[in-house]
Amino acid sequence: MHTYDVAVIGGGAAGLSGALVLTRARRSVLVIDAGHPRNAPAAAMHGFIGRDGTPPADLLADARREVTSYGGTLVRGTVTDVATADDGRLLVTRDDGDVVAARRVLLTTGLHDEIVDVPGAHERWGRDVLHCPYCHGYEVRDQKLGVLGGTPASVDHALLLRQWSGDVVYFANGAAIEDADRERMVARAIGVVEEPLRRLVVRDDRLAGVELADGRVVARSAVFVRPRLIPHHDLLTGLGCTLDDDGWPVVDPTGRTSVPGVWAAGNAADPRAQVVTAAGQGSAAAIAINADLVEEDTARDVLAHRAGLPA
């Protein structure tokens, strides 16, 4: 069985950034990627210095070329299990049955967004049904914007979005609104629609408005939602990784988990990480992993030196 220095599970910004640092540190690196990035529906990513406006797929293609240019190995597949062997190595199993060993694992499997169940929302996700104002707010600035309520902190989302447009409507979708929240929105000149929603109205492949249960249509050119963020951490829980009260893996500042030899970075560990943040976390994890391997290599060589064995 082939043993890599590091297996990176997940080939998004965090995983490929980590792989790049590790390959340049002359480590043998395997990247296993299922090919389903969270931001695939988006036409472009924003807020990444030097890459603002770049299609997400282009960034990943460039990163893959960089990793392979330094000797990294990339494979397409889904990892179904990670287990610790008796000798301390980590055994990584793919859905095709292939098993490889790694001295360390960097897990960057991300998360998925669970959005409100309003007809039309899933179909328009990443186009004119959006999540992050910092990622897409500027592109819809000064337009007629909406916020679909019904999830925690959706009122805060509306207050935030007011920074990008003077015409924001909060759609409560039949849910109760706290008096304090109503006052905050009124003070910020945010419209409030309390009626239940029927669907999103699309014309000529563009969002035209939000239809209420009584048939009225409130014209909007984009709507934002605050999704429920679901981490892809089955591999970590299978290893017995410690989770916090909200179900996210507990990691140190470098991404080290409670499981020996396992790091996590990007949205797998941090629900707030944007692409640029995830890339930085992958780099920080890689540096920590390499330092950990150097320490292990040095301890091994000291023992060999004492025994009079060749290095």
C-alpha positions as CSV (number, residue, x, y, z in Angstrom):
1,M,0.0,0.0,0.0
2,H,1.4,3.4,-1.0
3,T,1.9,5.9,1.8
4,Y,1.8,9.6,1.1
5,D,3.0,12.2,3.5
6,V,-0.3,14.0,3.3
7,A,-3.7,13.1,1.9
8,V,-5.9,16.1,1.3
9,I,-9.6,15.3,1.2
10,G,-11.4,18.0,-0.8
11,G,-10.1,19.9,-3.8
12,G,-11.5,23.4,-3.2
13,A,-9.6,26.6,-2.3
14,A,-8.6,25.3,1.2
15,G,-7.5,21.9,0.0
16,L,-5.6,23.0,-3.1
17,S,-3.9,25.9,-1.2
18,G,-2.7,23.4,1.4
19,A,-1.6,21.0,-1.2
20,L,0.4,23.7,-3.0
21,V,2.3,24.6,0.2
22,L,3.0,21.0,1.0
23,T,4.2,20.1,-2.5
24,R,6.5,23.1,-2.5
25,A,7.8,21.7,0.8
26,R,8.7,18.6,-1.1
27,R,6.1,16.4,0.6
28,S,4.3,13.7,-1.3
29,V,0.7,14.8,-1.5
30,L,-2.5,13.1,-2.7
31,V,-5.6,15.3,-3.3
32,I,-8.9,13.5,-3.5
33,D,-11.8,15.6,-4.7
34,A,-15.5,14.7,-5.3
35,G,-15.9,17.6,-7.7
36,H,-18.9,19.3,-6.1
37,P,-17.7,22.7,-4.9
38,R,-20.1,24.8,-2.9
39,N,-19.7,27.9,-5.1
40,A,-20.2,26.1,-8.4
41,P,-23.5,27.9,-9.2
42,A,-21.9,31.3,-8.9
43,A,-20.8,33.0,-12.1
44,A,-17.9,34.7,-10.3
45,M,-16.3,35.0,-6.9
46,H,-15.4,38.3,-5.3
47,G,-13.3,39.7,-2.5
48,F,-10.3,37.6,-3.4
49,I,-7.5,40.1,-4.0
50,G,-6.0,39.7,-7.4
51,R,-8.8,37.2,-8.5
52,D,-11.9,39.4,-8.0
53,G,-14.5,38.5,-10.6
54,T,-12.9,35.2,-11.5
55,P,-15.2,32.2,-12.2
56,P,-14.8,29.7,-9.4
57,A,-14.0,26.9,-11.8
58,D,-11.1,28.9,-13.3
59,L,-9.5,29.4,-9.9
60,L,-9.7,25.7,-9.2
61,A,-8.3,24.8,-12.6
62,D,-5.3,27.1,-12.1
63,A,-4.7,25.7,-8.6
64,R,-4.8,22.2,-9.9
65,R,-2.2,23.0,-12.5
66,E,0.0,24.6,-9.9
67,V,-0.2,21.6,-7.5
68,T,0.6,19.0,-10.2
69,S,3.5,21.1,-11.4
70,Y,5.2,20.5,-8.1
71,G,4.5,16.8,-8.1
72,G,1.1,16.6,-6.4
73,T,-1.3,13.8,-7.3
74,L,-4.9,14.6,-8.0
75,V,-7.7,12.0,-8.2
76,R,-11.4,12.4,-8.6
77,G,-13.5,10.4,-6.1
78,T,-15.4,10.4,-2.8
79,V,-13.7,9.4,0.4
80,T,-16.0,7.1,2.4
81,D,-13.8,6.4,5.4
82,V,-10.7,7.5,7.2
83,A,-9.3,5.2,9.9
84,T,-6.2,5.1,12.1
85,A,-4.0,2.1,11.6
86,D,-2.1,0.4,14.4
87,D,1.1,2.0,13.2
88,G,-0.4,5.5,13.4
89,R,-0.9,6.0,9.7
90,L,-4.3,7.1,8.4
91,L,-6.0,4.8,6.0
92,V,-8.1,6.6,3.4
93,T,-10.8,4.6,1.6
94,R,-12.5,5.9,-1.6
95,D,-15.9,4.9,-2.9
96,D,-14.3,2.7,-5.6
97,G,-12.7,0.6,-2.8
98,D,-9.2,2.0,-3.3
99,V,-7.3,2.5,0.0
100,V,-4.2,4.6,0.5
101,A,-2.2,5.4,3.6
102,A,-1.1,8.9,4.7
103,R,1.0,10.1,7.6
104,R,-1.3,13.1,7.9
105,V,-4.7,14.1,6.6
106,L,-6.0,17.6,5.8
107,L,-9.8,17.5,5.5
108,T,-11.4,20.3,3.5
109,T,-14.7,18.8,2.5
110,G,-16.7,22.0,3.0
111,L,-20.4,22.3,3.7
112,H,-23.7,22.6,2.0
113,D,-26.4,25.3,2.2
114,E,-29.9,24.4,3.3
115,I,-32.1,27.2,2.1
116,V,-35.8,28.1,2.7
117,D,-38.3,26.0,0.8
118,V,-39.9,28.6,-1.4
119,P,-40.7,27.4,-4.9
120,G,-38.1,28.7,-7.4
121,A,-35.4,29.4,-4.8
122,H,-33.4,26.3,-5.4
123,E,-33.5,26.8,-9.2
124,R,-32.2,30.3,-8.9
125,W,-29.6,29.6,-6.3
126,G,-26.3,31.3,-7.0
127,R,-27.8,33.4,-9.8
128,D,-30.3,35.9,-8.3
129,V,-31.1,34.0,-5.1
130,L,-28.0,34.7,-3.1
131,H,-26.4,34.3,0.3
132,C,-23.4,36.5,1.0
133,P,-23.7,40.3,0.5
134,Y,-20.0,40.6,0.7
135,C,-19.7,38.2,-2.2
136,H,-22.5,39.4,-4.4
137,G,-24.0,42.6,-2.9
138,Y,-22.0,45.0,-5.0
139,E,-23.2,43.3,-8.2
140,V,-26.8,44.0,-7.3
141,R,-26.2,47.4,-5.6
142,D,-29.0,49.9,-5.8
143,Q,-31.5,47.3,-7.2
144,K,-34.8,46.1,-5.7
145,L,-33.6,43.5,-3.2
146,G,-35.4,41.1,-0.9
147,V,-34.5,38.9,2.0
148,L,-36.4,35.7,2.5
149,G,-37.1,35.2,6.2
150,G,-37.8,32.0,8.1
151,T,-34.3,31.2,9.2
152,P,-32.3,32.4,12.3
153,A,-30.7,35.8,11.9
154,S,-32.6,36.6,8.7
155,V,-33.5,40.0,10.1
156,D,-29.8,40.7,10.6
157,H,-29.3,39.7,7.0
158,A,-31.8,42.3,5.9
159,L,-30.1,45.0,8.0
160,L,-26.8,44.1,6.5
161,L,-28.1,44.1,3.0
162,R,-29.3,47.7,3.5
163,Q,-25.7,48.7,3.0
164,W,-25.9,47.9,-0.7
165,S,-29.4,49.2,-1.6
166,G,-31.9,51.7,-0.4
167,D,-34.8,49.4,-1.6
168,V,-34.8,46.3,0.6
169,V,-37.9,44.3,1.5
170,Y,-38.0,41.7,4.2
171,F,-40.4,38.8,3.5
172,A,-41.4,37.2,6.8
173,N,-43.2,34.4,5.0
174,G,-45.9,34.2,7.7
175,A,-43.4,34.0,10.6
176,A,-43.8,36.3,13.6
177,I,-41.6,39.3,13.8
178,E,-40.3,40.5,17.2
179,D,-41.2,44.1,18.0
180,A,-37.5,45.0,18.4
181,D,-36.7,43.6,15.0
182,R,-39.6,45.4,13.4
183,E,-38.4,48.7,14.9
184,R,-34.9,48.1,13.6
185,M,-36.0,47.5,10.1
186,V,-38.5,50.4,10.0
187,A,-35.7,52.7,11.3
188,R,-33.5,51.5,8.5
189,A,-36.3,52.1,5.9
190,I,-36.6,48.3,5.2
191,G,-40.0,47.3,3.9
192,V,-41.7,44.4,5.7
193,V,-44.1,41.9,4.1
194,E,-45.6,39.5,6.6
195,E,-47.8,37.4,4.3
196,P,-46.8,33.8,3.3
197,L,-45.0,33.4,0.0
198,R,-46.2,31.4,-2.9
199,R,-43.2,31.4,-5.2
200,L,-40.5,33.4,-6.9
201,V,-41.5,34.8,-10.3
202,V,-39.1,34.4,-13.1
203,R,-39.4,36.1,-16.5
204,D,-36.9,35.7,-19.4
205,D,-34.7,33.7,-17.2
206,R,-34.4,36.5,-14.6
207,L,-36.0,37.0,-11.2
208,A,-38.9,39.4,-11.6
209,G,-40.4,39.3,-8.1
210,V,-41.8,37.5,-5.1
211,E,-45.4,36.3,-5.4
212,L,-47.4,36.3,-2.1
213,A,-50.1,33.8,-1.2
214,D,-52.8,36.2,-2.2
215,G,-51.4,36.5,-5.7
216,R,-49.8,39.9,-5.4
217,V,-46.2,40.2,-6.7
218,V,-43.6,42.4,-5.1
219,A,-41.1,43.3,-7.8
220,R,-37.5,42.3,-6.9
221,S,-34.4,41.7,-9.0
222,A,-32.5,39.6,-6.5
223,V,-33.3,38.1,-3.1
224,F,-31.0,37.0,-0.4
225,V,-31.4,34.1,2.1
226,R,-29.6,33.2,5.3
227,P,-29.2,29.4,4.8
228,R,-28.6,26.7,7.4
229,L,-25.0,25.6,7.0
230,I,-24.5,21.9,7.2
231,P,-20.8,20.8,7.6
232,H,-19.6,17.7,5.7
233,H,-17.9,16.2,8.7
234,D,-18.9,12.6,8.6
235,L,-15.3,11.5,8.2
236,L,-14.3,13.5,11.3
237,T,-17.1,12.2,13.4
238,G,-16.2,8.7,12.3
239,L,-12.7,9.3,13.6
240,G,-14.2,10.5,16.9
241,C,-13.3,14.2,16.4
242,T,-14.5,16.5,19.1
243,L,-17.3,18.8,18.0
244,D,-18.5,22.1,19.5
245,D,-22.1,22.7,20.7
246,D,-23.1,23.8,17.2
247,G,-21.8,20.6,15.6
248,W,-18.6,22.0,14.1
249,P,-15.2,20.3,14.6
250,V,-13.1,21.8,17.4
251,V,-9.7,23.0,15.9
252,D,-6.7,25.0,17.0
253,P,-5.6,28.1,15.1
254,T,-3.8,25.9,12.5
255,G,-6.8,23.6,12.0
256,R,-5.5,20.7,14.1
257,T,-8.4,18.6,15.3
258,S,-8.6,16.4,18.4
259,V,-7.7,13.4,16.3
260,P,-3.9,12.8,16.0
261,G,-2.6,13.6,12.5
262,V,-5.8,15.2,11.3
263,W,-6.4,18.8,10.3
264,A,-9.5,20.5,9.0
265,A,-9.7,23.8,7.1
266,G,-12.2,25.9,5.1
267,N,-15.9,25.4,5.5
268,A,-15.4,22.0,6.9
269,A,-14.3,23.7,10.1
270,D,-15.4,27.4,9.7
271,P,-18.9,28.2,8.4
272,R,-17.9,31.8,7.8
273,A,-14.9,31.2,5.6
274,Q,-15.1,32.8,2.2
275,V,-12.9,31.6,-0.7
276,V,-10.0,33.8,0.3
277,T,-10.3,32.8,4.0
278,A,-10.5,29.2,3.1
279,A,-7.3,29.4,1.0
280,G,-5.5,31.1,3.9
281,Q,-6.7,28.4,6.3
282,G,-5.5,25.7,4.0
283,S,-2.0,27.3,3.8
284,A,-1.8,27.7,7.6
285,A,-2.8,24.1,8.1
286,A,-0.2,22.9,5.6
287,I,2.6,24.8,7.3
288,A,1.5,23.2,10.7
289,I,1.3,19.8,9.1
290,N,4.8,20.1,7.6
291,A,6.2,21.3,10.9
292,D,4.6,18.2,12.6
293,L,6.2,15.9,10.0
294,V,9.6,17.6,10.4
295,E,9.4,16.9,14.2
296,E,8.5,13.3,13.5
297,D,11.2,12.9,10.9
298,T,13.8,14.4,13.3
299,A,12.8,12.1,16.1
300,R,13.2,9.1,13.8
301,D,16.6,10.2,12.6
302,V,17.8,10.9,16.1
303,L,17.0,7.3,17.1
304,A,18.7,6.0,13.9
305,H,21.8,8.2,14.7
306,R,22.0,6.8,18.2
307,A,21.9,3.3,16.8
308,G,24.6,4.1,14.3
309,L,22.3,3.6,11.4
310,P,22.7,5.7,8.1
311,A,20.4,8.6,7.8
